[in-house]
């Protein structure tokens, strides 16, 4: 994969470009209609949508020889619907959508399928939608890895006991993935809570996956428990960062904390001992799989799947990809995979932790 340089200014420029215009295949003729419409959600829930998904989709669709558009809704469902309508007007017959909320996402899919087009749920399942396939990472495996990582951290630092409190901050409730991740958390932690091995602490979903919301919620958890929390399930690195900021503000010691997305800051916190680990999802695999599914649908073929997910009472064909738990022991894989650059992580005060 081509190395991506992650710097603030280019990222902001890319965000603006993706949000404002349709990014068409470089080899496409001006008169040729758009075939595939990629709708990405925002820039706040994760940096991945701009830094990885957008360029990876462009690379894969260009290589497949199809015309396309890639837009980012900047967390605005109305903007996303307008982007979908623009795609339809340009001739798109397949939409690859990362939902912002179920209602608007389902209506976007219906815009396409009611006209004979096809829809793909990308990374987030659209409840009640009309997609032909769901391409994602294995959400239950994500949650299980997070919970196992926190429990392992508690055992390693000697806080794992019947009196140990585990708090949980799940993702945004408008994202079906938040519930899938939670199911993995539950599969590991609920038996421990039931047996009394550890105590169930405060639990709450974080609206919009927003770090500011997470900071407020975790601060309330600390107040409620009188700072008596020994482990924290944080649904992603943004939420983990908010938890860590609260701990630092109160002068509290590091706790075993989970994460997701393998962000530069998340890895820095892992190396510095503030975060136990993060779930690594190799985005190019997901983007490539979704692009391949889109091409298959254009050709009238059945996309590759390896199971199904229930969507209401219906079974939705699903391709669920594996994930990796990243810790101090294996973080260099991110550099080898060119997912992150060492110069993005091993800088400033964090350079001392990189061996």
Beta strands, then each sheet from edge to edge (+ up, - down):
strand 1: 36-40
strand 2: 68-72
strand 3: 94-97
strand 4: 118-122
strand 5: 133-137
strand 6: 165-170
strand 7: 199-205
strand 8: 231-234
strand 9: 256-257
strand 10: 278-280
strand 11: 307-311
strand 12: 314-321
strand 13: 324-326
sheet 1: 2+ 1+ 3+ 4+ 5+ 12+ 11-
sheet 2: 7+ 6+ 8+ 9+
sheet 3: 10+ 13-
end
